[in-house]
Structures are given as structure tokens and as C-alpha cells.
Amino acid sequence: MYANAVVSLYPSFTDSNNLDGTFPSELGALTSLEVIAMNKNSIRGELPVELCRLLYLETLELSYNALEGIPTCIGVLTALELLFLSNNMMTGSLPQGIRTLTSLEGIMVDRNLLTGMVTNLFDDLVNLKWLHLEANDFSGTITDDFLANQSKLLQVDLSSNSFEGSFPLHFFTAIPELLVLDLHDNLLSKFFPEPILQNNNLRVLAIQQNKMTGSLPTTISNLQALVHLDGTTFQSPATDRLCSFGSSHRVSLFL
């Protein structure tokens, strides 16, 4: 009779233990749960559909396990704010139900075996701050409207996937608070045209190991907060592009 009084499975109780076996479907009976954090264990198999009974769930952290799949019903968990499933053995595609999770602030599904086209999957997630998809096999064409509605984004990591298309120049203006943009190891073939407008927040830009050619634009110096630039795809020296960075900046440059 106390099932509905349980609010959280606190990280201090369940993180970094030796929890083994499959995810307990019995947790679906704890319908007032707001937080589940079981990172760094040995939980395996697919997440059960009973998880979708937890309509008040705000945080689901199950990174560093051996999980294999996300239930397609996840779209009913509209209170969910953090979905952290990094470093598992997830296969297949992300459920389309993720589109309806408009409270999501963080999605981290990096370092899995996930596939599929995801470039339109996040269009309605206007509260996103962290999007980490790296080290999977996601695909799709990056266009001028990709993540254009996600103005609160702080970190975007799409590296080590199979994304095609152009560099998303609109990220510099439509996402004014963006700090980290990692697009390396994809199939991007078109570099951003000049000019790059003023941006005082972006600190990390990684675009190496794509199919881009040519030179960095002269207006790269408008990224005044940049401290790490990796663009080893480019053939032409670009150190002169950075001459107008403030002398106080410590810039790591890999060209």
C-alpha cells in the first residue's frame, strides 16, 4: 500500500553497485516515482513496457549498463526531463514517441549501437539543453532548419555518426547559448559560407573527419569565446583567420 509514496530511487543507493539482471518490471507499480538513477551497473535486456506507467517520472538515468532497447510507449512519459542512456548496448532506432516529450532538457544516448534517421525527431523539444548522440550510426541530412527551434541548447554532440549535408550555420544565431558543437567524424560535405555572425558563447567547435574542403572563412574570428577548434579536414592554413581573437584567449587549434 506504500507503492505510491515512493518518489525516488536515489542515485546514492543504486549508482555504481553490482546490480545485475534485467530492469525490474515491478517498478511500474511505483507510480509516483520521479527519479530513477541506476548508472554503472550490469542491468541488461530491454526496458520493460511497465516503465511507461511512471507518468510522474522526471529523470531516467541508466548509463553504463548493458541495456538493449527503449520501449515504444516512452512517449507517454511527458514529465520526463532527463533521459540518460549512454554507454549501453541499445540497438535499432529511437522511438518516435520521443517527439512528444516536450519537457526534455537532456538526451544522452551516446555510445550505443543505435541507427535510423533522427534529424526531424527533436523538432518539438524546445526545452532541450543537452543533446548527445555521438558514437552511434544515426543518419539524416542536416539542413537549415535542423534544431532551429531549440534555442536553449548548451551542448550538441553528433560526432561519429553518418550525418550528411551542410554545416548548420544557423546554430551561431538561432542557438545563442550554445557552448559545445561537435560534428566530427560524419559525412558533412558543405562548409558554412561567410559570414559567421558574432557569437560570444561557443567554446568548442569540432568538425574534423568530414568531407569538407577549402579554407576556414575569415569571419571565424567572430567566435570570440572559442577555446578549442578542430578542423583537420581543411587543407589550407587558417592561423591568420584567428589573428583578431583577444589576446586573453587560450585557443587549441588543430588544423
Backbone as CSV, one residue per row, in Angstrom:
resi,resn,N_x,N_y,N_z,CA_x,CA_y,CA_z,C_x,C_y,C_z
1,MET,0.805,-1.210,0.000,0.000,0.000,0.000,0.843,1.267,0.000
2,TYR,2.162,1.089,0.171,3.038,2.249,0.200,3.670,2.539,-1.166
3,ALA,3.287,1.834,-2.201,3.931,1.991,-3.506,3.878,3.423,-3.986
4,ASN,2.747,4.088,-3.855,2.600,5.430,-4.391,3.265,6.494,-3.538
5,ALA,3.823,6.133,-2.382,4.523,7.093,-1.542,5.988,7.213,-1.917
6,VAL,6.493,6.304,-2.754,7.896,6.316,-3.137,8.089,7.337,-4.245
7,VAL,9.034,8.270,-4.046,9.261,9.320,-5.024,10.502,9.050,-5.853
8,SER,11.595,8.618,-5.231,12.862,8.484,-5.948,13.603,7.223,-5.548
9,LEU,14.315,6.679,-6.526,15.369,5.713,-6.223,16.665,6.512,-6.272
10,TYR,17.150,6.918,-5.115,18.234,7.883,-5.067,19.507,7.315,-5.675
11,PRO,20.250,8.181,-6.433,21.499,7.712,-7.039,22.467,7.106,-6.041
12,SER,22.508,7.634,-4.808,23.460,7.114,-3.830,23.153,5.674,-3.451
13,PHE,21.910,5.232,-3.682,21.536,3.868,-3.354,21.800,2.904,-4.514
14,THR,21.683,3.371,-5.729,21.646,2.443,-6.855,22.727,2.676,-7.906
15,ASP,23.424,3.797,-7.902,24.527,4.013,-8.832,25.757,3.211,-8.396
16,SER,26.518,2.755,-9.395,27.836,2.145,-9.154,27.786,1.032,-8.114
17,ASN,26.826,0.159,-8.263,26.760,-1.028,-7.433,27.017,-2.249,-8.311
18,ASN,26.572,-3.384,-7.874,26.702,-4.591,-8.676,25.330,-5.131,-9.050
19,LEU,24.414,-4.211,-9.335,23.076,-4.635,-9.729,23.155,-5.405,-11.033
20,ASP,22.523,-6.552,-11.066,22.597,-7.444,-12.221,21.179,-7.807,-12.649
21,GLY,21.096,-8.490,-13.781,19.799,-8.951,-14.250,19.097,-7.911,-15.102
22,THR,17.820,-8.141,-15.368,17.043,-7.233,-16.195,16.442,-6.121,-15.337
23,PHE,15.992,-5.075,-16.010,15.363,-3.968,-15.301,14.074,-4.477,-14.655
24,PRO,13.866,-4.244,-13.366,12.709,-4.824,-12.670,11.384,-4.212,-13.133
25,SER,10.562,-5.000,-13.776,9.263,-4.510,-14.242,8.362,-4.110,-13.079
26,GLU,8.658,-4.634,-11.884,7.853,-4.304,-10.710,7.886,-2.820,-10.369
27,LEU,8.903,-2.122,-10.836,8.965,-0.687,-10.562,7.799,0.059,-11.198
28,GLY,7.155,-0.567,-12.176,5.992,0.057,-12.788,4.840,0.274,-11.822
29,ALA,4.883,-0.419,-10.696,3.842,-0.245,-9.681,4.072,0.984,-8.812
30,LEU,5.271,1.542,-8.866,5.598,2.713,-8.045,5.263,3.975,-8.839
31,THR,3.985,4.243,-8.985,3.523,5.216,-9.965,3.801,6.664,-9.600
32,SER,4.353,6.914,-8.410,4.738,8.278,-8.053,6.233,8.527,-8.222
33,LEU,6.954,7.552,-8.736,8.402,7.730,-8.935,8.687,8.935,-9.824
34,GLU,9.647,9.752,-9.393,10.089,10.901,-10.175,11.512,10.739,-10.698
35,VAL,12.316,9.956,-10.003,13.727,9.781,-10.377,14.097,8.306,-10.316
36,ILE,14.689,7.813,-11.397,15.341,6.503,-11.397,16.772,6.722,-11.865
37,ALA,17.731,6.374,-11.023,19.143,6.517,-11.372,19.859,5.233,-10.998
38,MET,20.236,4.456,-12.010,20.934,3.186,-11.798,22.123,3.092,-12.744
39,ASN,22.894,4.153,-12.795,24.071,4.176,-13.657,25.144,3.219,-13.158
40,LYS,25.977,2.774,-14.075,27.176,1.993,-13.760,26.838,0.723,-12.974
41,ASN,25.971,-0.067,-13.564,25.661,-1.378,-13.018,25.783,-2.405,-14.144
42,SER,25.114,-3.515,-14.015,25.158,-4.559,-15.051,23.743,-4.965,-15.453
43,ILE,22.872,-3.976,-15.538,21.480,-4.243,-15.909,21.420,-4.484,-17.418
44,ARG,20.762,-5.539,-17.824,20.772,-5.925,-19.235,19.341,-6.115,-19.758
45,GLY,19.281,-6.324,-21.073,17.989,-6.573,-21.701,17.278,-5.281,-22.080
46,GLU,16.024,-5.413,-22.501,15.239,-4.256,-22.904,14.503,-3.666,-21.713
47,LEU,14.294,-2.362,-21.766,13.480,-1.731,-20.739,12.036,-2.195,-20.902
48,PRO,11.365,-2.577,-19.826,10.025,-3.146,-19.938,8.957,-2.074,-20.185
49,VAL,7.847,-2.488,-20.760,6.747,-1.551,-21.020,6.155,-1.031,-19.723
50,GLU,6.346,-1.746,-18.623,5.829,-1.279,-17.335,6.424,0.064,-16.934
51,LEU,7.594,0.390,-17.478,8.200,1.685,-17.210,7.259,2.828,-17.604
52,CYS,6.439,2.596,-18.592,5.561,3.641,-19.116,4.366,3.936,-18.205
53,ARG,4.272,3.238,-17.088,3.246,3.570,-16.095,3.684,4.719,-15.195
54,LEU,4.946,5.083,-15.257,5.513,6.071,-14.328,5.325,7.476,-14.900
55,LEU,4.103,7.950,-14.857,3.740,9.190,-15.538,4.318,10.439,-14.883
56,TYR,4.845,10.305,-13.668,5.464,11.442,-12.993,6.989,11.414,-13.105
57,LEU,7.518,10.460,-13.838,8.965,10.300,-13.924,9.601,11.503,-14.621
58,GLU,10.586,12.113,-13.956,11.278,13.268,-14.499,12.707,12.943,-14.938
59,THR,13.316,11.970,-14.275,14.710,11.627,-14.569,14.852,10.126,-14.729
60,LEU,15.438,9.713,-15.852,15.743,8.304,-16.088,17.211,8.216,-16.473
61,GLU,18.028,7.760,-15.539,19.470,7.650,-15.744,19.886,6.191,-15.614
62,LEU,20.257,5.605,-16.744,20.649,4.194,-16.773,21.912,4.002,-17.613
63,SER,22.784,4.973,-17.591,24.010,4.896,-18.380,24.961,3.849,-17.815
64,TYR,25.844,3.360,-18.674,26.873,2.379,-18.298,26.232,1.101,-17.735
65,ASN,25.368,0.520,-18.542,24.807,-0.787,-18.250,24.914,-1.629,-19.514
66,ALA,24.052,-2.605,-19.675,24.046,-3.440,-20.877,22.637,-3.528,-21.454
67,LEU,21.922,-2.418,-21.374,20.541,-2.376,-21.859,20.501,-2.393,-23.379
68,GLU,19.417,-2.935,-23.936,19.368,-3.184,-25.374,18.254,-2.449,-26.102
69,GLY,17.288,-1.876,-25.398,16.198,-1.246,-26.119,15.345,-0.345,-25.246
70,ILE,14.651,0.610,-25.916,13.757,1.559,-25.264,12.329,1.211,-25.670
71,PRO,11.379,1.143,-24.737,10.011,0.799,-25.117,9.380,1.878,-26.004
72,THR,8.612,1.471,-26.976,7.990,2.418,-27.894,6.961,3.301,-27.203
73,CYS,6.497,2.900,-26.032,5.495,3.676,-25.300,6.088,4.839,-24.537
74,ILE,7.393,5.081,-24.660,8.048,6.102,-23.846,7.431,7.481,-24.053
75,GLY,6.739,7.682,-25.143,6.126,8.967,-25.433,5.062,9.398,-24.439
76,VAL,4.579,8.484,-23.595,3.574,8.859,-22.593,4.205,9.502,-21.362
77,LEU,5.522,9.436,-21.236,6.204,9.972,-20.054,6.481,11.459,-20.251
78,THR,5.418,12.238,-20.331,5.540,13.639,-20.724,6.157,14.525,-19.648
79,ALA,6.347,14.012,-18.426,7.039,14.774,-17.383,8.545,14.604,-17.456
80,LEU,9.026,13.712,-18.319,10.451,13.366,-18.361,11.286,14.572,-18.787
81,GLU,12.310,14.876,-17.994,13.214,15.983,-18.274,14.609,15.517,-18.665
82,LEU,15.058,14.403,-18.108,16.395,13.886,-18.399,16.306,12.426,-18.811
83,LEU,16.848,12.118,-19.980,16.895,10.752,-20.489,18.351,10.430,-20.793
84,PHE,18.995,9.724,-19.861,20.420,9.431,-19.969,20.603,7.916,-20.085
85,LEU,20.965,7.462,-21.295,21.130,6.036,-21.570,22.458,5.769,-22.272
86,SER,23.460,6.552,-21.970,24.767,6.420,-22.616,25.436,5.098,-22.270
87,ASN,26.311,4.664,-23.166,27.171,3.502,-22.901,26.378,2.263,-22.504
88,ASN,25.446,1.899,-23.367,24.719,0.654,-23.224,24.918,-0.166,-24.497
89,MET,24.008,-1.068,-24.762,24.062,-1.880,-25.985,22.773,-1.725,-26.776
90,MET,22.229,-0.510,-26.761,20.976,-0.212,-27.442,21.118,-0.420,-28.947
91,THR,20.138,-1.083,-29.533,20.118,-1.292,-30.979,18.802,-0.750,-31.547
92,GLY,18.721,-0.715,-32.877,17.514,-0.223,-33.515,17.472,1.291,-33.524
93,SER,16.283,1.837,-33.704,16.115,3.279,-33.785,15.476,3.828,-32.525
94,LEU,15.610,5.128,-32.334,14.947,5.774,-31.212,13.443,5.798,-31.456
95,PRO,12.631,5.547,-30.444,11.173,5.540,-30.633,10.662,6.911,-31.081
96,GLN,9.701,6.897,-31.988,9.108,8.148,-32.452,8.395,8.891,-31.332
97,GLY,8.029,8.178,-30.286,7.355,8.808,-29.162,8.180,9.873,-28.475
98,ILE,9.488,9.883,-28.695,10.335,10.914,-28.109,9.881,12.304,-28.555
99,ARG,9.239,12.386,-29.712,8.749,13.674,-30.219,7.821,14.371,-29.223
100,THR,7.083,13.600,-28.447,6.067,14.169,-27.565,6.611,14.564,-26.198
101,LEU,7.881,14.296,-25.936,8.457,14.553,-24.619,8.975,15.989,-24.562
102,THR,8.055,16.929,-24.578,8.414,18.338,-24.728,9.030,18.943,-23.471
103,SER,9.045,18.210,-22.368,9.716,18.693,-21.159,11.190,18.311,-21.125
104,LEU,11.631,17.509,-22.067,13.019,17.027,-22.054,14.018,18.175,-22.131
105,GLU,14.977,18.146,-21.204,16.088,19.085,-21.222,17.393,18.406,-21.633
106,GLY,17.482,17.109,-21.415,18.700,16.398,-21.762,18.428,15.038,-22.352
107,ILE,19.050,14.755,-23.508,19.020,13.435,-24.130,20.463,13.001,-24.327
108,MET,20.844,11.925,-23.669,22.180,11.365,-23.840,22.044,9.875,-24.131
109,VAL,22.184,9.538,-25.390,22.106,8.136,-25.817,23.386,7.761,-26.561
110,ASP,24.454,8.453,-26.246,25.718,8.248,-26.936,26.325,6.893,-26.603
111,ARG,27.177,6.435,-27.507,27.950,5.200,-27.346,27.049,3.988,-27.170
112,ASN,26.159,3.833,-28.139,25.320,2.654,-28.249,25.476,2.091,-29.654
113,LEU,24.510,1.327,-30.095,24.517,0.752,-31.444,23.262,1.187,-32.195
114,LEU,22.821,2.407,-31.934,21.564,2.905,-32.477,21.716,3.360,-33.920
115,THR,20.626,3.238,-34.674,20.610,3.613,-36.083,19.359,4.432,-36.371
116,GLY,19.216,4.823,-37.632,17.998,5.493,-38.064,18.183,6.983,-38.305
117,MET,17.207,7.560,-38.994,17.217,8.981,-39.305,16.565,9.747,-38.154
118,VAL,17.284,10.720,-37.622,16.796,11.422,-36.428,16.759,12.938,-36.608
119,THR,17.019,13.436,-37.809,17.167,14.881,-37.977,15.868,15.641,-37.745
120,ASN,14.708,14.984,-37.793,13.445,15.657,-37.508,12.817,15.213,-36.194
121,LEU,13.499,14.341,-35.483,12.914,13.734,-34.294,12.766,14.708,-33.137
122,PHE,13.599,15.740,-33.104,13.647,16.622,-31.937,12.994,17.976,-32.190
123,ASP,12.253,18.112,-33.282,11.732,19.414,-33.700,10.901,20.104,-32.626
124,ASP,10.125,19.348,-31.868,9.200,19.945,-30.897,9.772,20.009,-29.479
125,LEU,11.009,19.606,-29.304,11.606,19.566,-27.965,12.302,20.891,-27.683
126,VAL,11.511,21.915,-27.426,12.017,23.287,-27.353,12.779,23.563,-26.070
127,ASN,12.751,22.652,-25.107,13.460,22.857,-23.842,14.810,22.165,-23.783
128,LEU,15.220,21.538,-24.874,16.486,20.803,-24.876,17.679,21.700,-24.563
129,LYS,18.540,21.214,-23.662,19.797,21.881,-23.356,21.007,21.019,-23.709
130,TRP,20.856,19.713,-23.602,21.961,18.786,-23.876,21.475,17.710,-24.837
131,LEU,22.150,17.584,-25.972,21.833,16.545,-26.947,23.118,15.829,-27.315
132,HIS,23.244,14.585,-26.831,24.439,13.782,-27.089,24.020,12.503,-27.806
133,LEU,24.393,12.426,-29.081,24.078,11.263,-29.920,25.339,10.571,-30.424
134,GLU,26.490,10.967,-29.953,27.745,10.525,-30.544,27.968,9.018,-30.435
135,ALA,28.791,8.526,-31.370,29.221,7.123,-31.382,28.051,6.156,-31.505
136,ASN,27.201,6.427,-32.500,26.162,5.503,-32.927,26.249,5.396,-34.446
137,ASP,25.164,5.071,-35.102,25.131,5.107,-36.566,23.868,5.824,-37.026
138,PHE,23.581,6.967,-36.395,22.456,7.790,-36.809,22.749,8.423,-38.161
139,SER,21.683,8.727,-38.896,21.840,9.313,-40.219,20.797,10.395,-40.432
140,GLY,20.862,11.006,-41.606,19.946,12.077,-41.962,20.715,13.249,-42.528
141,THR,20.009,14.132,-43.195,20.623,15.294,-43.819,20.401,16.521,-42.942
142,ILE,21.495,17.169,-42.582,21.407,18.394,-41.790,21.087,19.558,-42.713
143,THR,19.961,20.206,-42.449,19.502,21.328,-43.260,19.423,22.583,-42.393
144,ASP,18.963,23.671,-42.999,18.941,24.961,-42.305,17.941,25.016,-41.165
145,ASP,17.016,24.058,-41.115,16.036,24.082,-40.024,16.324,23.030,-38.956
146,PHE,17.456,22.353,-39.051,17.813,21.330,-38.068,18.069,21.979,-36.718
147,LEU,17.305,21.580,-35.696,17.403,22.105,-34.328,17.203,23.621,-34.266
148,ALA,16.524,24.179,-35.251,16.329,25.632,-35.283,15.397,26.123,-34.189
149,ASN,14.571,25.232,-33.619,13.638,25.626,-32.568,14.197,25.417,-31.168
150,GLN,15.407,24.895,-31.078,15.975,24.543,-29.782,16.941,25.641,-29.312
151,SER,16.413,26.791,-28.999,17.238,27.956,-28.683,17.931,27.858,-27.331
152,LYS,17.571,26.869,-26.496,18.166,26.735,-25.167,19.357,25.784,-25.138
153,LEU,19.705,25.203,-26.264,20.776,24.213,-26.299,22.100,24.788,-25.805
154,LEU,22.786,23.987,-24.986,24.116,24.318,-24.498,25.189,23.413,-25.112
155,GLN,24.854,22.136,-25.325,25.806,21.178,-25.868,25.118,20.328,-26.937
156,VAL,25.764,20.208,-28.085,25.308,19.325,-29.158,26.494,18.490,-29.609
157,ASP,26.387,17.187,-29.462,27.452,16.287,-29.912,26.830,15.236,-30.823
158,LEU,27.115,15.359,-32.111,26.617,14.425,-33.126,27.764,13.618,-33.726
159,SER,28.902,13.622,-33.101,30.107,13.045,-33.686,30.003,11.529,-33.854
160,SER,30.803,11.025,-34.795,30.912,9.578,-35.056,29.561,8.958,-35.379
161,ASN,28.894,9.564,-36.367,27.657,9.035,-36.923,27.734,9.113,-38.438
162,SER,26.603,9.177,-39.108,26.588,9.209,-40.577,25.725,10.358,-41.093
163,PHE,25.803,11.511,-40.440,25.040,12.666,-40.874,25.646,13.276,-42.133
164,GLU,24.762,13.713,-43.030,25.175,14.339,-44.288,24.664,15.769,-44.326
165,GLY,25.053,16.480,-45.392,24.527,17.818,-45.592,25.553,18.894,-45.305
166,SER,25.049,20.049,-44.883,25.869,21.236,-44.702,26.117,21.521,-43.233
167,PHE,27.138,22.325,-42.992,27.358,22.810,-41.645,26.167,23.675,-41.239
168,PRO,25.615,23.487,-40.040,24.431,24.250,-39.618,24.803,25.656,-39.160
169,LEU,24.984,26.553,-40.108,25.385,27.921,-39.804,24.423,28.600,-38.845
170,HIS,23.135,28.236,-38.932,22.139,28.885,-38.081,22.368,28.608,-36.601
171,PHE,23.189,27.602,-36.270,23.485,27.340,-34.864,24.104,28.568,-34.179
172,PHE,24.869,29.358,-34.916,25.556,30.502,-34.332,24.595,31.624,-33.945
173,THR,23.412,31.634,-34.545,22.458,32.705,-34.271,21.190,32.195,-33.606
174,ALA,20.644,31.085,-34.082,19.389,30.565,-33.537,19.566,29.930,-32.171
175,ILE,20.807,29.535,-31.834,21.083,28.896,-30.543,22.146,29.739,-29.837
176,PRO,21.765,30.874,-29.299,22.759,31.846,-28.815,23.579,31.395,-27.612
177,GLU,23.076,30.427,-26.819,23.786,29.994,-25.619,24.669,28.769,-25.843
178,LEU,24.743,28.279,-27.075,25.486,27.057,-27.364,26.958,27.198,-26.982
179,LEU,27.443,26.220,-26.203,28.826,26.213,-25.736,29.694,25.202,-26.480
180,VAL,29.119,24.047,-26.813,29.877,22.950,-27.419,29.125,22.449,-28.651
181,LEU,29.839,22.385,-29.783,29.289,21.825,-31.010,30.318,20.869,-31.597
182,ASP,30.015,19.579,-31.532,30.935,18.552,-32.026,30.253,17.785,-33.150
183,LEU,30.756,17.962,-34.362,30.210,17.307,-35.552,31.238,16.396,-36.212
184,HIS,32.328,16.110,-35.532,33.414,15.407,-36.200,33.033,13.959,-36.538
185,ASP,33.726,13.414,-37.527,33.547,12.026,-37.960,32.123,11.767,-38.434
186,ASN,31.694,12.563,-39.430,30.432,12.355,-40.115,30.674,12.434,-41.616
187,LEU,29.634,12.736,-42.369,29.747,12.796,-43.826,29.364,14.176,-44.350
188,LEU,29.546,15.202,-43.539,29.195,16.554,-43.948,30.122,17.002,-45.073
189,SER,29.534,17.526,-46.138,30.338,17.861,-47.312,30.346,19.339,-47.632
190,LYS,29.484,20.110,-47.011,29.411,21.539,-47.320,29.759,22.336,-46.069
191,PHE,30.752,23.201,-46.218,31.164,24.027,-45.092,30.293,25.267,-45.040
192,PHE,30.275,25.952,-43.884,29.441,27.135,-43.758,30.010,28.271,-44.602
193,PRO,29.118,29.003,-45.276,29.573,30.141,-46.066,29.855,31.337,-45.163
194,GLU,30.572,32.305,-45.697,30.750,33.546,-44.955,29.460,34.350,-45.064
195,PRO,29.154,35.250,-44.142,29.947,35.492,-42.940,29.430,34.684,-41.749
196,ILE,30.308,34.426,-40.795,29.892,33.915,-39.495,29.583,35.126,-38.624
197,LEU,28.373,35.201,-38.110,27.981,36.348,-37.312,28.586,36.253,-35.917
198,GLN,28.578,37.369,-35.233,29.166,37.439,-33.898,28.544,36.417,-32.955
199,ASN,29.388,35.686,-32.225,28.932,34.738,-31.223,29.918,34.784,-30.061
200,ASN,29.402,35.075,-28.880,30.265,35.256,-27.716,30.198,34.117,-26.716
201,ASN,29.634,32.978,-27.122,29.454,31.884,-26.176,30.121,30.579,-26.597
202,LEU,30.129,30.254,-27.887,30.649,28.960,-28.329,32.119,28.812,-27.947
203,ARG,32.412,27.723,-27.226,33.773,27.494,-26.740,34.472,26.335,-27.451
204,VAL,33.714,25.360,-27.920,34.298,24.180,-28.562,33.604,23.950,-29.902
205,LEU,34.407,23.847,-30.967,33.898,23.544,-32.302,34.792,22.472,-32.910
206,ALA,34.212,21.295,-33.177,34.966,20.180,-33.750,34.281,19.722,-35.035
207,ILE,35.001,19.806,-36.147,34.412,19.464,-37.451,35.337,18.565,-38.274
208,GLN,36.369,18.007,-37.649,37.314,17.180,-38.387,36.676,15.862,-38.829
209,GLN,37.334,15.192,-39.750,36.919,13.877,-40.252,35.534,13.917,-40.886
210,ASN,35.310,14.944,-41.713,34.146,15.000,-42.567,34.626,15.042,-44.017
211,LYS,33.766,15.462,-44.915,34.141,15.548,-46.325,34.288,17.001,-46.778
212,MET,34.467,17.899,-45.823,34.595,19.306,-46.147,35.974,19.600,-46.724
213,THR,36.036,20.560,-47.629,37.309,21.003,-48.193,37.312,22.520,-48.255
214,GLY,38.455,23.066,-48.568,38.560,24.514,-48.686,39.200,25.124,-47.466
215,SER,38.891,26.385,-47.238,39.504,27.144,-46.154,38.452,27.569,-45.141
216,LEU,38.904,27.770,-43.918,38.035,28.379,-42.922,37.750,29.818,-43.339
217,PRO,36.539,30.299,-43.141,36.232,31.677,-43.525,36.947,32.677,-42.615
218,THR,37.207,33.847,-43.140,37.900,34.870,-42.362,37.107,35.270,-41.123
219,THR,35.788,35.149,-41.201,34.954,35.581,-40.072,34.890,34.541,-38.955
220,ILE,35.740,33.491,-39.009,35.839,32.561,-37.890,36.227,33.324,-36.618
221,SER,36.876,34.461,-36.793,37.295,35.253,-35.632,36.119,35.886,-34.904
222,ASN,34.925,35.821,-35.469,33.743,36.325,-34.772,33.287,35.402,-33.648
223,LEU,33.867,34.213,-33.574,33.555,33.293,-32.474,34.479,33.634,-31.312
224,GLN,34.168,34.694,-30.639,35.096,35.321,-29.701,35.386,34.493,-28.450
225,ALA,34.514,33.548,-28.102,34.741,32.750,-26.892,35.430,31.423,-27.181
226,LEU,35.730,31.148,-28.448,36.241,29.843,-28.838,37.592,29.550,-28.192
227,VAL,37.701,28.376,-27.565,38.969,27.949,-26.967,39.469,26.644,-27.577
228,HIS,38.621,25.952,-28.337,39.041,24.687,-28.951,38.413,24.605,-30.339
229,LEU,39.265,24.563,-31.358,38.820,24.439,-32.743,39.563,23.294,-33.382
230,ASP,38.820,22.285,-33.832,39.428,21.145,-34.507,38.789,21.021,-35.881
231,GLY,39.588,21.297,-36.904,39.089,21.225,-38.268,40.104,20.619,-39.191
232,THR,40.637,19.474,-38.841,41.751,18.886,-39.582,41.385,18.466,-40.998
233,THR,40.110,18.574,-41.366,39.692,18.282,-42.735,40.299,19.278,-43.722
234,PHE,40.549,20.491,-43.272,40.889,21.565,-44.189,42.341,21.541,-44.594
235,GLN,42.561,21.866,-45.875,43.895,21.786,-46.440,44.695,23.065,-46.236
236,SER,43.997,24.190,-46.148,44.691,25.469,-46.115,44.971,25.904,-44.684
237,PRO,46.131,26.487,-44.432,46.407,27.016,-43.097,45.387,28.082,-42.747
238,ALA,45.002,28.112,-41.477,43.981,29.075,-41.083,44.398,29.894,-39.876
239,THR,45.673,29.864,-39.549,46.086,30.602,-38.361,45.851,32.095,-38.519
240,ASP,45.900,32.602,-39.760,45.652,34.024,-39.963,44.198,34.379,-39.715
241,ARG,43.313,33.378,-39.765,41.902,33.661,-39.514,41.661,34.001,-38.048
242,LEU,42.589,33.634,-37.200,42.380,33.774,-35.767,43.107,34.979,-35.195
243,CYS,43.673,35.811,-36.055,44.530,36.878,-35.568,43.778,37.916,-34.754
244,SER,42.480,38.024,-34.955,41.734,39.048,-34.234,41.091,38.530,-32.962
245,PHE,41.370,37.285,-32.564,40.925,36.817,-31.255,41.633,37.625,-30.178
246,GLY,40.928,37.873,-29.093,41.527,38.621,-27.999,42.754,37.913,-27.456
247,SER,43.716,38.672,-26.988,44.966,38.083,-26.509,44.779,37.240,-25.268
248,SER,43.633,37.427,-24.571,43.384,36.660,-23.352,42.905,35.247,-23.632
249,HIS,42.556,34.953,-24.897,42.032,33.640,-25.234,43.155,32.615,-25.348
250,ARG,42.928,31.445,-24.760,43.846,30.312,-24.932,43.159,29.360,-25.894
251,VAL,43.588,29.369,-27.149,42.906,28.625,-28.191,43.691,27.369,-28.545
252,SER,43.016,26.218,-28.489,43.602,24.984,-29.003,43.173,24.842,-30.450
253,LEU,44.119,24.821,-31.359,43.836,24.830,-32.780,44.425,23.599,-33.427
254,PHE,43.571,22.773,-34.050,44.029,21.564,-34.735,43.593,21.662,-36.183
255,LEU,44.517,21.998,-37.051,44.205,22.161,-38.457,45.133,21.310,-39.307
